[in-house]
Amino acid sequence: MFRVAGTVALLLSLLACERFAADSVLADYPQRLANVTQSHVHLNPPLLQVLPPISRNSTAAAMQAQQLDITDWWQLKDCDFQHLLAQRNSSLGRVQQPSIRLRYEVEILMALQHCVATTESQSSRDILLDLIPIKTQQIKAVWQHMWVSDPSLVALFGVQEQPITDNAGLVELEKSLQHLSALFNAYQDGNLPLTLTLLSDLEQHLQSLHTNTYLPQLWFGLREAQGALQAATTVLSHSEAISCHLGKPSADARQAQTFFRQYYVSQVQPYIAQLNAGHRRIAPLLNRLSQTWPETLQQRLTLLTPKPSVTALTKSHAIEWQKLFKRCGLATAG
């Protein structure tokens, strides 16, 4: 009778599994596994991850205009950037977004470089040679400030507690990150014309990121997978209640095997594989870009990236399943 009751309970559990939803498959897995293995391990709810606020203090000064005294300004009056100075000093220019300011600063730098190459005045050349390194560093600082002040970029470093149901946002996210990476690389290589060309499409990519929730959902999914796998591995390591005499499977062991095939292999593994695949595509881009970010974002990326990795946790979890099957003389796949 007890065996029939246990079988009925398992079948009801598996029927519930058919109502698979990404928002519950990982969260439910440790407790379902504990029920099937009759494990009495106490499962604590996963700790909420507290992320430090993103600070703008270290980069805000980049938005301050480089001031020329009247003597230097007069000395450079023949250089072709007076219209850019007028643009910056206008009411709109004073409240430019960093993404717009980047284009302006690159245009200024190009004008300075052109002027130093064409001027015949040594005093003008000396002023320009002092200004160009300052402007070069300011552009990098404006770039960093953009990352911590533009809402589309800041949102990439948050967590949205909603599961990924498909990869619809992955391709667009990848394109935008690739564009940002190419933009900085062009500037770093001194290719200002290409930098200017790429800047012309920057707003379009920022708008795309503004409506793209893939990365915040990925951070949530990875964190959820990390907690679920750690808890489920602990459950399996305390599965002594499943008795196997002389390496022969008991009814409990066969029920665990059925659960493994119909819940873990069919539902948990595919979702984790989807998360890992997305992270493998995005992580190299984020790691390259992180070298251009202020420290506050580098810290965020470190905290959001699971350690140990979900891949490593999946391998450890598989080992515990293998131990159970070996102890009971069962093949993994049944």
C-alpha positions as CSV (number, residue, x, y, z in Angstrom):
1,M,0.0,0.0,0.0
2,F,2.8,2.4,0.9
3,R,4.5,1.7,-2.4
4,V,1.3,2.5,-4.3
5,A,0.8,5.7,-2.3
6,G,4.4,6.7,-3.0
7,T,4.0,6.0,-6.7
8,V,0.8,8.0,-6.9
9,A,2.5,10.9,-5.2
10,L,5.4,10.8,-7.6
11,L,3.0,10.7,-10.6
12,L,1.2,13.7,-9.3
13,S,4.5,15.4,-8.9
14,L,5.5,14.6,-12.5
15,L,2.1,15.8,-13.8
16,A,2.8,19.1,-12.1
17,C,6.1,19.1,-13.9
18,E,4.3,19.1,-17.2
19,R,3.0,22.5,-16.3
20,F,6.6,23.7,-16.8
21,A,7.2,27.4,-16.4
22,A,10.7,28.9,-16.3
23,D,9.8,31.0,-13.3
24,S,9.3,28.0,-11.1
25,V,11.4,25.1,-12.5
26,L,14.6,26.2,-10.8
27,A,13.0,27.5,-7.6
28,D,11.0,24.3,-7.1
29,Y,13.7,21.8,-8.0
30,P,15.5,21.5,-4.6
31,Q,12.3,20.9,-2.7
32,R,10.9,18.5,-5.2
33,L,14.2,16.6,-5.1
34,A,14.0,16.5,-1.3
35,N,10.5,15.0,-1.5
36,V,11.5,12.3,-4.0
37,T,14.7,11.4,-2.1
38,Q,13.0,11.6,1.3
39,S,15.8,13.9,2.4
40,H,15.4,15.8,5.6
41,V,17.9,18.6,4.8
42,H,16.6,22.0,5.9
43,L,16.5,24.2,2.8
44,N,17.0,27.9,3.6
45,P,15.6,30.4,1.2
46,P,18.3,31.9,-1.1
47,L,19.8,35.1,0.3
48,L,18.9,38.3,-1.6
49,Q,21.9,39.8,-3.3
50,V,22.5,43.4,-2.3
51,L,24.3,45.4,-4.9
52,P,26.2,48.6,-4.0
53,P,24.9,51.8,-5.5
54,I,26.5,52.9,-8.8
55,S,28.5,56.0,-8.0
56,R,28.9,58.9,-10.5
57,N,31.2,61.0,-8.3
58,S,34.4,59.9,-9.8
59,T,33.4,60.7,-13.3
60,A,31.1,63.7,-13.0
61,A,33.9,66.2,-13.5
62,A,34.3,64.9,-17.1
63,M,31.3,66.9,-18.0
64,Q,32.9,70.2,-17.0
65,A,34.2,72.1,-20.0
66,Q,37.9,72.8,-20.4
67,Q,38.2,76.6,-20.0
68,L,40.6,78.6,-22.1
69,D,41.8,82.0,-20.8
70,I,41.2,84.9,-23.1
71,T,44.8,85.1,-24.3
72,D,44.9,81.4,-25.4
73,W,41.4,81.7,-27.0
74,W,42.6,84.7,-29.0
75,Q,45.8,82.9,-30.0
76,L,43.7,80.1,-31.4
77,K,41.1,82.2,-33.1
78,D,42.1,81.0,-36.6
79,C,41.6,77.3,-35.6
80,D,38.3,75.9,-37.0
81,F,36.5,75.0,-33.8
82,Q,34.9,78.3,-32.7
83,H,31.5,77.1,-33.8
84,L,31.9,74.0,-31.6
85,L,32.8,76.2,-28.6
86,A,29.6,78.2,-29.3
87,Q,27.6,75.0,-29.5
88,R,28.9,73.9,-26.1
89,N,28.3,77.2,-24.5
90,S,24.7,77.3,-25.7
91,S,21.8,76.6,-23.3
92,L,21.4,73.1,-24.9
93,G,25.1,72.5,-25.0
94,R,25.4,73.0,-21.2
95,V,23.0,70.1,-20.5
96,Q,24.2,67.6,-23.1
97,Q,23.9,63.9,-22.3
98,P,27.2,62.1,-22.1
99,S,26.4,60.2,-25.3
100,I,25.9,63.5,-27.2
101,R,28.9,65.1,-25.5
102,L,31.1,62.3,-26.7
103,R,30.5,63.3,-30.3
104,Y,31.1,66.9,-29.5
105,E,34.4,66.2,-27.7
106,V,35.7,64.0,-30.6
107,E,34.9,66.8,-33.1
108,I,36.8,69.2,-30.9
109,L,39.8,66.9,-30.7
110,M,39.8,66.4,-34.5
111,A,39.8,70.2,-34.9
112,L,42.6,70.6,-32.5
113,Q,44.7,67.9,-34.3
114,H,44.0,69.5,-37.7
115,C,45.0,72.9,-36.3
116,V,48.3,71.7,-34.8
117,A,49.1,70.1,-38.2
118,T,48.4,73.3,-40.2
119,T,49.2,76.3,-38.0
120,E,52.4,78.2,-38.7
121,S,52.4,79.8,-35.2
122,Q,54.7,78.2,-32.7
123,S,52.9,79.7,-29.8
124,S,49.6,78.3,-31.1
125,R,51.2,74.9,-31.6
126,D,52.4,75.0,-28.0
127,I,49.0,75.7,-26.7
128,L,47.4,73.0,-28.8
129,L,50.0,70.4,-27.8
130,D,49.0,71.1,-24.2
131,L,45.3,70.9,-24.9
132,I,45.3,67.7,-27.0
133,P,46.3,65.3,-24.2
134,I,43.8,66.9,-21.8
135,K,41.0,66.6,-24.4
136,T,42.1,63.0,-25.1
137,Q,41.7,62.0,-21.4
138,Q,38.5,64.0,-21.1
139,I,36.9,61.9,-23.8
140,K,37.7,58.7,-21.9
141,A,36.2,60.3,-18.8
142,V,33.1,61.3,-20.6
143,W,32.8,57.7,-21.9
144,Q,33.0,56.4,-18.3
145,H,30.5,58.9,-17.1
146,M,28.1,57.8,-19.8
147,W,28.2,54.2,-18.5
148,V,27.2,55.3,-15.0
149,S,24.6,58.0,-15.9
150,D,22.8,56.8,-19.0
151,P,19.7,54.8,-17.8
152,S,20.0,52.4,-20.7
153,L,23.5,51.4,-19.7
154,V,22.9,51.5,-15.9
155,A,20.0,49.1,-16.3
156,L,22.4,46.4,-17.6
157,F,23.9,46.1,-14.1
158,G,20.7,45.5,-12.3
159,V,18.6,42.3,-11.7
160,Q,15.1,41.9,-13.1
161,E,13.3,39.1,-11.3
162,Q,11.7,37.7,-14.3
163,P,12.8,34.5,-16.1
164,I,14.2,34.4,-19.6
165,T,11.6,32.6,-21.8
166,D,13.4,32.9,-25.1
167,N,16.5,34.5,-26.6
168,A,14.7,37.3,-28.4
169,G,16.7,40.0,-26.7
170,L,20.1,38.3,-26.9
171,V,20.9,39.1,-30.5
172,E,20.0,42.8,-30.2
173,L,22.0,43.0,-26.9
174,E,25.0,41.4,-28.5
175,K,24.8,43.9,-31.5
176,S,24.7,46.9,-29.2
177,L,27.6,45.7,-27.0
178,Q,29.7,44.9,-30.1
179,H,29.0,48.5,-31.3
180,L,30.1,50.0,-28.0
181,S,33.2,47.9,-28.0
182,A,34.0,48.8,-31.6
183,L,33.5,52.5,-30.8
184,F,35.9,52.5,-27.9
185,N,38.5,50.5,-29.8
186,A,38.3,52.9,-32.8
187,Y,39.0,55.8,-30.4
188,Q,41.7,53.9,-28.5
189,D,43.4,53.2,-31.9
190,G,43.3,56.9,-32.7
191,N,40.9,56.4,-35.6
192,L,38.8,59.5,-35.0
193,P,36.9,59.5,-38.3
194,L,35.7,55.9,-37.6
195,T,35.0,56.9,-34.0
196,L,32.8,59.8,-35.3
197,T,31.0,57.4,-37.7
198,L,30.3,54.9,-35.0
199,L,29.1,57.7,-32.7
200,S,26.4,58.6,-35.2
201,D,24.7,55.3,-34.5
202,L,25.3,55.4,-30.7
203,E,21.8,56.8,-29.8
204,Q,20.1,54.1,-31.9
205,H,21.9,51.4,-29.9
206,L,21.2,53.1,-26.5
207,Q,17.5,53.2,-27.5
208,S,17.7,49.5,-28.3
209,L,19.2,48.8,-24.9
210,H,16.6,50.9,-23.2
211,T,13.9,48.4,-24.1
212,N,16.1,45.2,-23.8
213,T,15.7,43.3,-20.5
214,Y,17.7,40.2,-21.5
215,L,20.8,40.9,-19.4
216,P,19.0,41.9,-16.1
217,Q,16.9,38.7,-16.6
218,L,20.0,36.7,-17.3
219,W,21.6,37.9,-14.0
220,F,18.5,36.8,-12.2
221,G,18.4,33.4,-13.9
222,L,22.1,32.7,-13.2
223,R,21.7,33.7,-9.5
224,E,18.6,31.5,-9.2
225,A,20.4,28.6,-10.9
226,Q,23.3,29.0,-8.6
227,G,21.1,28.8,-5.5
228,A,19.0,25.9,-6.8
229,L,22.0,23.8,-7.8
230,Q,23.8,24.3,-4.5
231,A,20.7,23.4,-2.5
232,A,19.9,20.4,-4.7
233,T,23.5,19.1,-4.5
234,T,23.2,19.2,-0.7
235,V,19.9,17.3,-0.9
236,L,21.5,14.5,-3.0
237,S,24.5,14.3,-0.7
238,H,22.0,13.4,2.1
239,S,19.9,10.9,0.2
240,E,20.6,7.9,2.5
241,A,16.9,7.3,2.8
242,I,17.0,5.7,-0.6
243,S,18.0,2.1,0.3
244,C,19.8,-0.1,-2.3
245,H,20.6,-3.7,-1.2
246,L,23.8,-5.1,-2.7
247,G,23.7,-2.6,-5.5
248,K,20.2,-3.5,-6.6
249,P,17.7,-0.7,-7.2
250,S,14.8,-0.3,-4.8
251,A,11.4,1.2,-5.7
252,D,12.6,4.5,-4.1
253,A,15.7,4.5,-6.3
254,R,13.6,3.9,-9.5
255,Q,11.3,6.7,-8.5
256,A,14.4,9.0,-8.1
257,Q,15.6,7.8,-11.5
258,T,12.2,8.7,-13.1
259,F,12.3,12.1,-11.5
260,F,15.8,12.6,-12.8
261,R,14.7,11.9,-16.4
262,Q,11.4,13.6,-16.4
263,Y,12.2,16.7,-14.3
264,Y,15.9,17.4,-14.1
265,V,16.9,16.2,-17.6
266,S,13.8,17.4,-19.4
267,Q,13.2,20.7,-17.7
268,V,16.0,21.9,-15.3
269,Q,19.0,21.1,-17.6
270,P,17.6,22.7,-20.7
271,Y,16.8,26.0,-18.9
272,I,20.3,26.0,-17.2
273,A,21.9,25.3,-20.6
274,Q,20.0,28.2,-22.1
275,L,21.3,30.5,-19.4
276,N,24.8,29.3,-19.8
277,A,24.7,29.7,-23.6
278,G,23.5,33.3,-23.2
279,H,26.2,34.1,-20.7
280,R,29.0,32.5,-22.8
281,R,28.0,34.8,-25.7
282,I,27.7,38.0,-23.6
283,A,30.5,37.5,-21.1
284,P,33.5,38.1,-23.4
285,L,32.0,41.4,-24.6
286,L,31.3,42.5,-21.1
287,N,34.8,41.5,-19.9
288,R,36.4,43.5,-22.8
289,L,34.2,46.5,-22.1
290,S,34.8,46.4,-18.4
291,Q,38.4,47.5,-18.9
292,T,36.9,50.8,-20.0
293,W,34.5,51.2,-17.1
294,P,34.8,53.1,-13.8
295,E,35.5,50.9,-10.8
296,T,32.0,51.0,-9.5
297,L,30.7,49.1,-12.6
298,Q,33.6,46.6,-12.5
299,Q,32.6,45.8,-9.0
300,R,29.0,45.3,-10.1
301,L,30.0,42.9,-12.8
302,T,32.1,40.9,-10.4
303,L,29.1,40.6,-8.0
304,L,26.6,39.7,-10.7
305,T,28.8,36.9,-12.2
306,P,28.1,33.7,-10.3
307,K,31.1,32.2,-8.4
308,P,31.5,29.2,-8.6
309,S,30.1,29.3,-12.1
310,V,26.8,27.7,-12.9
311,T,28.7,25.3,-15.3
312,A,30.9,24.2,-12.4
313,L,27.9,23.7,-10.1
314,T,26.1,21.7,-12.8
315,K,29.1,19.3,-13.0
316,S,29.2,18.9,-9.2
317,H,25.5,18.2,-9.1
318,A,25.8,15.6,-11.9
319,I,28.4,13.8,-9.8
320,E,26.0,13.5,-6.9
321,W,23.4,12.0,-9.2
322,Q,26.0,9.5,-10.6
323,K,26.9,8.5,-7.0
324,L,23.3,7.6,-6.3
325,F,22.8,5.7,-9.5
326,K,26.0,3.8,-9.0
327,R,25.1,2.9,-5.5
328,C,21.8,1.5,-6.6
329,G,23.0,-0.2,-9.8
330,L,21.1,2.1,-12.1
331,A,22.1,3.5,-15.4
332,T,22.0,7.3,-15.5
333,A,19.5,7.4,-18.4
334,G,17.5,4.5,-17.1
